[in-house]
């Protein structure tokens, strides 16, 4: 996995989503349904990086991340097994 590739792919999705948003009105001024899913930096970049840690650093006891995460202030708290990351 290449971090640069992940961030570039996220940036492309981000640009496509918000460009679509700028062109957003259809006939009679109604909003068109979004065709591109809203990009999510946590899901698209951070979690794939964290999910490689168990293979790269097995001695630290990491496991794959779960959907069990929450915002605390401006930060995410993500669990990777018993280890709290983020």
Phi and psi in radians as a Rosetta constraint file:
Dihedral C 1 N 2 CA 2 C 2 CIRCULARHARMONIC -2.009 0.35
Dihedral N 2 CA 2 C 2 N 3 CIRCULARHARMONIC 2.099 0.35
Dihedral C 2 N 3 CA 3 C 3 CIRCULARHARMONIC -1.082 0.35
Dihedral N 3 CA 3 C 3 N 4 CIRCULARHARMONIC -0.686 0.35
Dihedral C 3 N 4 CA 4 C 4 CIRCULARHARMONIC -1.073 0.35
Dihedral N 4 CA 4 C 4 N 5 CIRCULARHARMONIC -0.739 0.35
Dihedral C 4 N 5 CA 5 C 5 CIRCULARHARMONIC -1.091 0.35
Dihedral N 5 CA 5 C 5 N 6 CIRCULARHARMONIC -0.747 0.35
Dihedral C 5 N 6 CA 6 C 6 CIRCULARHARMONIC -1.075 0.35
Dihedral N 6 CA 6 C 6 N 7 CIRCULARHARMONIC -0.793 0.35
Dihedral C 6 N 7 CA 7 C 7 CIRCULARHARMONIC -1.214 0.35
Dihedral N 7 CA 7 C 7 N 8 CIRCULARHARMONIC -0.619 0.35
Dihedral C 7 N 8 CA 8 C 8 CIRCULARHARMONIC -1.170 0.35
Dihedral N 8 CA 8 C 8 N 9 CIRCULARHARMONIC -0.709 0.35
Dihedral C 8 N 9 CA 9 C 9 CIRCULARHARMONIC -1.104 0.35
Dihedral N 9 CA 9 C 9 N 10 CIRCULARHARMONIC -0.725 0.35
Dihedral C 9 N 10 CA 10 C 10 CIRCULARHARMONIC -1.084 0.35
Dihedral N 10 CA 10 C 10 N 11 CIRCULARHARMONIC -0.767 0.35
Dihedral C 10 N 11 CA 11 C 11 CIRCULARHARMONIC -1.080 0.35
Dihedral N 11 CA 11 C 11 N 12 CIRCULARHARMONIC -0.705 0.35
Dihedral C 11 N 12 CA 12 C 12 CIRCULARHARMONIC -1.083 0.35
Dihedral N 12 CA 12 C 12 N 13 CIRCULARHARMONIC -0.773 0.35
Dihedral C 12 N 13 CA 13 C 13 CIRCULARHARMONIC -1.151 0.35
Dihedral N 13 CA 13 C 13 N 14 CIRCULARHARMONIC -0.684 0.35
Dihedral C 13 N 14 CA 14 C 14 CIRCULARHARMONIC -1.065 0.35
Dihedral N 14 CA 14 C 14 N 15 CIRCULARHARMONIC -0.862 0.35
Dihedral C 14 N 15 CA 15 C 15 CIRCULARHARMONIC -1.073 0.35
Dihedral N 15 CA 15 C 15 N 16 CIRCULARHARMONIC -0.768 0.35
Dihedral C 15 N 16 CA 16 C 16 CIRCULARHARMONIC -1.096 0.35
Dihedral N 16 CA 16 C 16 N 17 CIRCULARHARMONIC -0.722 0.35
Dihedral C 16 N 17 CA 17 C 17 CIRCULARHARMONIC -1.139 0.35
Dihedral N 17 CA 17 C 17 N 18 CIRCULARHARMONIC -0.842 0.35
Dihedral C 17 N 18 CA 18 C 18 CIRCULARHARMONIC -1.390 0.35
Dihedral N 18 CA 18 C 18 N 19 CIRCULARHARMONIC -0.406 0.35
Dihedral C 18 N 19 CA 19 C 19 CIRCULARHARMONIC -1.174 0.35
Dihedral N 19 CA 19 C 19 N 20 CIRCULARHARMONIC -0.718 0.35
Dihedral C 19 N 20 CA 20 C 20 CIRCULARHARMONIC -1.075 0.35
Dihedral N 20 CA 20 C 20 N 21 CIRCULARHARMONIC -0.670 0.35
Dihedral C 20 N 21 CA 21 C 21 CIRCULARHARMONIC -1.150 0.35
Dihedral N 21 CA 21 C 21 N 22 CIRCULARHARMONIC -0.656 0.35
Dihedral C 21 N 22 CA 22 C 22 CIRCULARHARMONIC -1.167 0.35
Dihedral N 22 CA 22 C 22 N 23 CIRCULARHARMONIC -0.551 0.35
Dihedral C 22 N 23 CA 23 C 23 CIRCULARHARMONIC -1.626 0.35
Dihedral N 23 CA 23 C 23 N 24 CIRCULARHARMONIC 0.394 0.35
Dihedral C 23 N 24 CA 24 C 24 CIRCULARHARMONIC -1.154 0.35
Dihedral N 24 CA 24 C 24 N 25 CIRCULARHARMONIC -0.222 0.35
Dihedral C 24 N 25 CA 25 C 25 CIRCULARHARMONIC -1.684 0.35
Dihedral N 25 CA 25 C 25 N 26 CIRCULARHARMONIC 2.467 0.35
Dihedral C 25 N 26 CA 26 C 26 CIRCULARHARMONIC -1.768 0.35
Dihedral N 26 CA 26 C 26 N 27 CIRCULARHARMONIC -2.619 0.35
Dihedral C 26 N 27 CA 27 C 27 CIRCULARHARMONIC -1.117 0.35
Dihedral N 27 CA 27 C 27 N 28 CIRCULARHARMONIC 2.567 0.35
Dihedral C 27 N 28 CA 28 C 28 CIRCULARHARMONIC 1.003 0.35
Dihedral N 28 CA 28 C 28 N 29 CIRCULARHARMONIC 0.458 0.35
Dihedral C 28 N 29 CA 29 C 29 CIRCULARHARMONIC 1.293 0.35
Dihedral N 29 CA 29 C 29 N 30 CIRCULARHARMONIC 0.160 0.35
Dihedral C 29 N 30 CA 30 C 30 CIRCULARHARMONIC -1.411 0.35
Dihedral N 30 CA 30 C 30 N 31 CIRCULARHARMONIC 2.604 0.35
Dihedral C 30 N 31 CA 31 C 31 CIRCULARHARMONIC -1.259 0.35
Dihedral N 31 CA 31 C 31 N 32 CIRCULARHARMONIC 2.379 0.35
Dihedral C 31 N 32 CA 32 C 32 CIRCULARHARMONIC -1.423 0.35
Dihedral N 32 CA 32 C 32 N 33 CIRCULARHARMONIC 2.666 0.35
Dihedral C 32 N 33 CA 33 C 33 CIRCULARHARMONIC -1.203 0.35
Dihedral N 33 CA 33 C 33 N 34 CIRCULARHARMONIC 2.419 0.35
Dihedral C 33 N 34 CA 34 C 34 CIRCULARHARMONIC -1.234 0.35
Dihedral N 34 CA 34 C 34 N 35 CIRCULARHARMONIC 2.331 0.35
Dihedral C 34 N 35 CA 35 C 35 CIRCULARHARMONIC -1.656 0.35
Dihedral N 35 CA 35 C 35 N 36 CIRCULARHARMONIC -0.466 0.35
Dihedral C 35 N 36 CA 36 C 36 CIRCULARHARMONIC -1.836 0.35
Dihedral N 36 CA 36 C 36 N 37 CIRCULARHARMONIC 2.236 0.35
Dihedral C 36 N 37 CA 37 C 37 CIRCULARHARMONIC -1.108 0.35
Dihedral N 37 CA 37 C 37 N 38 CIRCULARHARMONIC 2.505 0.35
Dihedral C 37 N 38 CA 38 C 38 CIRCULARHARMONIC -1.067 0.35
Dihedral N 38 CA 38 C 38 N 39 CIRCULARHARMONIC 2.211 0.35
Dihedral C 38 N 39 CA 39 C 39 CIRCULARHARMONIC -1.205 0.35
Dihedral N 39 CA 39 C 39 N 40 CIRCULARHARMONIC 2.607 0.35
Dihedral C 39 N 40 CA 40 C 40 CIRCULARHARMONIC -2.328 0.35
Dihedral N 40 CA 40 C 40 N 41 CIRCULARHARMONIC 1.915 0.35
Dihedral C 40 N 41 CA 41 C 41 CIRCULARHARMONIC -1.057 0.35
Dihedral N 41 CA 41 C 41 N 42 CIRCULARHARMONIC -0.681 0.35
Dihedral C 41 N 42 CA 42 C 42 CIRCULARHARMONIC -1.072 0.35
Dihedral N 42 CA 42 C 42 N 43 CIRCULARHARMONIC -0.867 0.35
Dihedral C 42 N 43 CA 43 C 43 CIRCULARHARMONIC -1.268 0.35
Dihedral N 43 CA 43 C 43 N 44 CIRCULARHARMONIC -0.653 0.35
Dihedral C 43 N 44 CA 44 C 44 CIRCULARHARMONIC -1.511 0.35
Dihedral N 44 CA 44 C 44 N 45 CIRCULARHARMONIC -0.426 0.35
Dihedral C 44 N 45 CA 45 C 45 CIRCULARHARMONIC -2.186 0.35
Dihedral N 45 CA 45 C 45 N 46 CIRCULARHARMONIC -0.989 0.35
Dihedral C 45 N 46 CA 46 C 46 CIRCULARHARMONIC -1.122 0.35
Dihedral N 46 CA 46 C 46 N 47 CIRCULARHARMONIC -0.903 0.35
Dihedral C 46 N 47 CA 47 C 47 CIRCULARHARMONIC -1.116 0.35
Dihedral N 47 CA 47 C 47 N 48 CIRCULARHARMONIC -0.702 0.35
Dihedral C 47 N 48 CA 48 C 48 CIRCULARHARMONIC -1.054 0.35
Dihedral N 48 CA 48 C 48 N 49 CIRCULARHARMONIC -0.614 0.35
Dihedral C 48 N 49 CA 49 C 49 CIRCULARHARMONIC -1.163 0.35
Dihedral N 49 CA 49 C 49 N 50 CIRCULARHARMONIC -0.829 0.35
Dihedral C 49 N 50 CA 50 C 50 CIRCULARHARMONIC -1.113 0.35
Dihedral N 50 CA 50 C 50 N 51 CIRCULARHARMONIC -0.563 0.35
Dihedral C 50 N 51 CA 51 C 51 CIRCULARHARMONIC -1.251 0.35
Dihedral N 51 CA 51 C 51 N 52 CIRCULARHARMONIC -0.244 0.35
Dihedral C 51 N 52 CA 52 C 52 CIRCULARHARMONIC -1.505 0.35
Dihedral N 52 CA 52 C 52 N 53 CIRCULARHARMONIC -0.267 0.35
Dihedral C 52 N 53 CA 53 C 53 CIRCULARHARMONIC -1.049 0.35
Dihedral N 53 CA 53 C 53 N 54 CIRCULARHARMONIC -0.700 0.35
Dihedral C 53 N 54 CA 54 C 54 CIRCULARHARMONIC -1.019 0.35
Dihedral N 54 CA 54 C 54 N 55 CIRCULARHARMONIC -0.620 0.35
Dihedral C 54 N 55 CA 55 C 55 CIRCULARHARMONIC -1.357 0.35
Dihedral N 55 CA 55 C 55 N 56 CIRCULARHARMONIC -0.640 0.35
Dihedral C 55 N 56 CA 56 C 56 CIRCULARHARMONIC -1.401 0.35
Dihedral N 56 CA 56 C 56 N 57 CIRCULARHARMONIC -0.567 0.35
Dihedral C 56 N 57 CA 57 C 57 CIRCULARHARMONIC -2.284 0.35
Dihedral N 57 CA 57 C 57 N 58 CIRCULARHARMONIC 1.127 0.35
Dihedral C 57 N 58 CA 58 C 58 CIRCULARHARMONIC -1.109 0.35
Dihedral N 58 CA 58 C 58 N 59 CIRCULARHARMONIC -0.448 0.35
Dihedral C 58 N 59 CA 59 C 59 CIRCULARHARMONIC -1.210 0.35
Dihedral N 59 CA 59 C 59 N 60 CIRCULARHARMONIC -0.235 0.35
Dihedral C 59 N 60 CA 60 C 60 CIRCULARHARMONIC -1.611 0.35
Dihedral N 60 CA 60 C 60 N 61 CIRCULARHARMONIC -0.127 0.35
Dihedral C 60 N 61 CA 61 C 61 CIRCULARHARMONIC 1.347 0.35
Dihedral N 61 CA 61 C 61 N 62 CIRCULARHARMONIC 0.381 0.35
Dihedral C 61 N 62 CA 62 C 62 CIRCULARHARMONIC -1.210 0.35
Dihedral N 62 CA 62 C 62 N 63 CIRCULARHARMONIC 2.611 0.35
Dihedral C 62 N 63 CA 63 C 63 CIRCULARHARMONIC -2.199 0.35
Dihedral N 63 CA 63 C 63 N 64 CIRCULARHARMONIC 2.988 0.35
Dihedral C 63 N 64 CA 64 C 64 CIRCULARHARMONIC -1.077 0.35
Dihedral N 64 CA 64 C 64 N 65 CIRCULARHARMONIC 2.612 0.35
Dihedral C 64 N 65 CA 65 C 65 CIRCULARHARMONIC -1.245 0.35
Dihedral N 65 CA 65 C 65 N 66 CIRCULARHARMONIC 2.790 0.35
Dihedral C 65 N 66 CA 66 C 66 CIRCULARHARMONIC -2.075 0.35
Dihedral N 66 CA 66 C 66 N 67 CIRCULARHARMONIC 3.117 0.35
Dihedral C 66 N 67 CA 67 C 67 CIRCULARHARMONIC -1.395 0.35
Dihedral N 67 CA 67 C 67 N 68 CIRCULARHARMONIC 0.135 0.35
Dihedral C 67 N 68 CA 68 C 68 CIRCULARHARMONIC -1.551 0.35
Dihedral N 68 CA 68 C 68 N 69 CIRCULARHARMONIC 1.480 0.35
Dihedral C 68 N 69 CA 69 C 69 CIRCULARHARMONIC -2.502 0.35
Dihedral N 69 CA 69 C 69 N 70 CIRCULARHARMONIC 2.795 0.35
Dihedral C 69 N 70 CA 70 C 70 CIRCULARHARMONIC -2.618 0.35
Dihedral N 70 CA 70 C 70 N 71 CIRCULARHARMONIC 2.753 0.35
Dihedral C 70 N 71 CA 71 C 71 CIRCULARHARMONIC -1.506 0.35
Dihedral N 71 CA 71 C 71 N 72 CIRCULARHARMONIC 2.348 0.35
Dihedral C 71 N 72 CA 72 C 72 CIRCULARHARMONIC -2.230 0.35
Dihedral N 72 CA 72 C 72 N 73 CIRCULARHARMONIC 1.764 0.35
Dihedral C 72 N 73 CA 73 C 73 CIRCULARHARMONIC 1.187 0.35
Dihedral N 73 CA 73 C 73 N 74 CIRCULARHARMONIC -2.106 0.35
Dihedral C 73 N 74 CA 74 C 74 CIRCULARHARMONIC -1.733 0.35
Dihedral N 74 CA 74 C 74 N 75 CIRCULARHARMONIC 0.119 0.35
Dihedral C 74 N 75 CA 75 C 75 CIRCULARHARMONIC -2.090 0.35
Dihedral N 75 CA 75 C 75 N 76 CIRCULARHARMONIC 2.634 0.35
Dihedral C 75 N 76 CA 76 C 76 CIRCULARHARMONIC -1.614 0.35
Dihedral N 76 CA 76 C 76 N 77 CIRCULARHARMONIC 2.500 0.35
Dihedral C 76 N 77 CA 77 C 77 CIRCULARHARMONIC -1.960 0.35
Dihedral N 77 CA 77 C 77 N 78 CIRCULARHARMONIC 2.020 0.35
Dihedral C 77 N 78 CA 78 C 78 CIRCULARHARMONIC -2.075 0.35
Dihedral N 78 CA 78 C 78 N 79 CIRCULARHARMONIC 2.317 0.35
Dihedral C 78 N 79 CA 79 C 79 CIRCULARHARMONIC -1.676 0.35
Dihedral N 79 CA 79 C 79 N 80 CIRCULARHARMONIC 2.353 0.35
Dihedral C 79 N 80 CA 80 C 80 CIRCULARHARMONIC -2.154 0.35
Dihedral N 80 CA 80 C 80 N 81 CIRCULARHARMONIC 1.433 0.35
Dihedral C 80 N 81 CA 81 C 81 CIRCULARHARMONIC 1.351 0.35
Dihedral N 81 CA 81 C 81 N 82 CIRCULARHARMONIC -2.266 0.35
Dihedral C 81 N 82 CA 82 C 82 CIRCULARHARMONIC -1.564 0.35
Dihedral N 82 CA 82 C 82 N 83 CIRCULARHARMONIC -0.083 0.35
Dihedral C 82 N 83 CA 83 C 83 CIRCULARHARMONIC -1.545 0.35
Dihedral N 83 CA 83 C 83 N 84 CIRCULARHARMONIC 2.274 0.35
Dihedral C 83 N 84 CA 84 C 84 CIRCULARHARMONIC -1.634 0.35
Dihedral N 84 CA 84 C 84 N 85 CIRCULARHARMONIC 2.128 0.35
Dihedral C 84 N 85 CA 85 C 85 CIRCULARHARMONIC -2.024 0.35
Dihedral N 85 CA 85 C 85 N 86 CIRCULARHARMONIC 2.540 0.35
